[in-house]
Amino acid sequence: MPNNLSSKVSSGLLWSAVRSWGSRLSSLAVFLVLSRLLTPYEFGLFAAATVIFLFFELFVDQGLSDALIQTNELNNELINAVFWLNIGFSFVVFLVVYFSAPVLAQQMKMPDLAPIIRIGSLSILINSTALCQQALYRREFKYKMLAVRSLVASLISGVFGVAFAFYGFGTYSLVIQFLILCTINAAFVWRYPVWRPTFSLNIKPAFKLLGFSINVFLTKLLDFVSQKSIDVFIGYALGAVSLGFYSVGARLYLILMQMLSSVVLDVALSGFSRLSSQIDKLGEAYLNALKISSAIAFPVFIFLSATASLIIPILFGSKWSESSHVFSALSLLGAVQVLQFYNGSCLNALGKSNLTLITVFFKILFAFISLFIFSASGLNILIVAFVIGQLLASPISFYFGLSRLKLKPLLVAKTIFPFMVASALMWLGCYFIVSHFETLPKAATLALTVAASCVIYFATLFILFNKDFRYLLSLFKNKFKVA
């Protein structure tokens, strides 16, 4: 990358890490406390409501925020048009959700869900006010402000959530926490705005973004369906309690996934978009990002999958042990997805969001086929079926990404192979320890697997792939210098 862009990306990575890790760690701490105060049924109700909020919220932005980041023809008139479109769509979507809440609750076979949907749907209105500002913050690599905002919002909303849960508000404590989080996030970007709206209601300038934004919107919509279809299947077929067990295992997975991957992915579209006219440099950036993520994400997710039966009871208590199978299966999926996401970022940067859309379509197709086949099975089998369905679409994603970047699959395989081998050997070590040291306290067994995993992973790289071992050391050294 050019020096000025490289500096921006490095700074963006650093503050994106602060934002992601700070907010996620505080969110995880709050989540650990709430899991001790609430029941699987209460978590299941909120999980069902969250699916509805997030689904309908997609129709508010419709990919226009990503289009603002990607376009090279940004001006105040264009931003203003997108802002008022967001506001207008949010009111329509809010009314639809509010008045359809009883029907949605009935369809989900959860009669207690309707009031939760109605109260929580206020988040749609709140979040719509911040979409443009957030996009401009990301476009300008202003991740420091986003980092502070996320951390403050997570901590304050978490305190309120725990307090209301302690006083017996049940599922409503999660709703209150969610609304406070949204409010603080929105208020913060308007306290330090990058841009200020006018009352001009000319939306015509936004029409030129539609070619890109519609593909992004459809991609996010289909990706949401592919990711959240399992929530609907579990809630409808197995009930709120099973959905609660799933939501805890999936929530921990998502928090860790975002901590590990969104640090880079959050900056990827902005950085890759600046290199979209230089395919060779974009390809180099892609390979480097892939190597960094595989070096860090592979061993972390493989370790989590192997030790899920220890981690879940230790963090959440024995009543959540059934969530261990969920967390284990999803962690294996995360090891692949953290690499696959770069394909979408590169394709969007190149203006090929239609190819990302096709990839997500196949993810949905394979996921739905898997879930329908095993819909009458229990929670554990349903999770495995979902993971397999998601993985079947990975080759399609890599084909589109590599073909547009003019990279050979063998080069990509060579880039990530050392870290795959080291992670696989590490998994065998974890499996042996977990299987043969069952009499030890879970915390002691987990500490032993952590030590053994570090030794196996780094020793494998040092002995078999010394060049990659030295690369990993230099990577951490450089990041500390940047910090």
Residue, then its C-alpha position, 0 to 999 in steps of 0.5 A: m500500500p502507499n505509505n499514507l494509506s498504509s498508515k491509515v490502515s495500521s491506525g484503523l486496525l489498532w483502534s478497530a482492535v480497541r473498539s472490538w476487543g474493548s466492547r466485546l470483552s465488556s459485553l462478555a463480562v456482562f453476558l457472564v453475569l446475566s447467564r447466572l441471573l437468567t434462565p434459558y427460556e428468558f435468553g431464548l425469548f430475547a434471542a427470538a426477538t433479536v432475530i426479528f429486530l436485526f432482520f427488519e433493520l436490514f431494510v432501513d439501510q439497504g446497503l447504502s452505508d457501504a455504498l457511501i464508503q465505496t464510492n469515489e464521488l462523495n459529497n454532502e448532497l449525496i450523504n444527505a439523501v442517504f440520511w433521509l432515506n434511512i430515517g424514512f425507511s426506519f419509520v415504515v419498518f418500525l410500524v410494520v414490526y410494532f403492529s405485526a408483533p402478535v402475529l410474529a409471536q404466534q408464528m414463533k409459538m412464543p406468546d410472551l414474545a409480542p410485548i418484547i418485540r414491540i418495546g425492542s423495535l424502538s432500536i430500529l428508529i434509534n439506529s437509523t439516525a447513526l448509519c450515515q455518521q458511522a459510515l463516514y467514520r469508517r470511510e475516514f478511518k476514524y476508528k478511535m472515536l468508534a472505539v471509545r463509543s463502543l466501550v462506553a456504550s457496552l459498559i453503561s448498558g451492561v450495568f443497567g442490564v445486570a441491575f434490571a436482571f438482578y431485580g427480576f425483570g427477566t427478558y426485559s432486562l436484556v431489552i433495556q440493555f439493548l435499547i440503552l446500547c443503541t441510544i448511547n451509540a447513536a448519541f455519541v456519533w452526533r456529539y462528534p459528527v463528521w457531517r451535519p444534515t440539512f432539511s433538503l429532501n432531494i433523494k435523487p443523488a442516492f439513486k446512483l448508489l443503487g447499483f452497488s447498494i442493492n447487491v450489498f443489501l441482498t447479500k446482507l439479507l441472504d447472509f442474515v437468512s443463512q446465519k439466522s435460519i437456524d435460530v428460527f428452526i430451533g425456536y419453532a421446532l424445539g422451543a424457547v429453552s433450546l433456543g436459549f441454549y443455542s443463543v448462549g453457545a452462539r453468543l460466545y462464538l459471535i463475540l470471539m469471532q468479532m474480536l478476532s475477525s472484525v478488527v481486520l474486516d472492519v477496515a478491509l472494505s475501506g482499505f481494499s477500496r483504495l486499491s481497487s484500481q491496482i489488482d496486483k497490490l490488492g492481491e498482495a493485501y489480500l494474501n497478507a490479510l489471509k496469512i495474518s488471520s490464519a496465523i491467529a484465528f485458526p489456532v484460537f478457533i480450533f482450541l475453542s472447539a476442542t475445549a468447549s466442554l470445559i469452557i462453557p461450564i466454567l464461564f456460565g455454570s453447569k446449567w449451560s453445559e448443553s451449549s458446549h456442543v453448539f460452541s464447539a461446532l460453531s468454532l470449527l465453522g469460525a476457523v473457515q469463515v474468518l478467512q472466507f469473509y475477505n473474499g466478500s470485502c475484496l469483491n465489494a471493493l472491486g464493485k463486484s457485490n453481485l458475486t458476493l450475492i451469488t455466494v450467499f445464495f448458495k450458503i442459504l441453499f445449502a443451509f436450508i437443505s441441511l436444516f430441513i433434512f434434520s429438522a426433526s432431530g435434536l439440537n446437537i444434530l441440527i447444529v452440525a447440519f447447519v455447520i456443514g451447510q455453511l461450509l459447502a459454500s466456501p469453495i464458491s466464495f474462494y473461487f469468485g474471490l481468487s478469480r477476480l484477484k487473479l490469484k492461484p488457489l495453490l498460492v493461497a493454500k501455500t499461504i495458510f497451510p503451515f498454520m492449518v498443520a500446526s492447528a491440527l496437531m494442536w487439536l490432537g493434543c487438546y483432545f488427548i488431554v480433555s479425554h484422559f484428564e477427566t478427573l482433574p478440576k475443569a479449570a486445571t484441565l483447561a489451564l493444562t490444555v492452554a499450555a500444551s496448545c501454545v507449545i504444540y502450535f509454536a513448536t510445530l511452526f518453529i520446527l517445520f515452518n521456521k519462515d512462517f514462525r519468524y513471520l509471526l514473531s515479526l508481525f507481533k513485534n511490528k504491531f506493538k511498535v504501531a501501538 
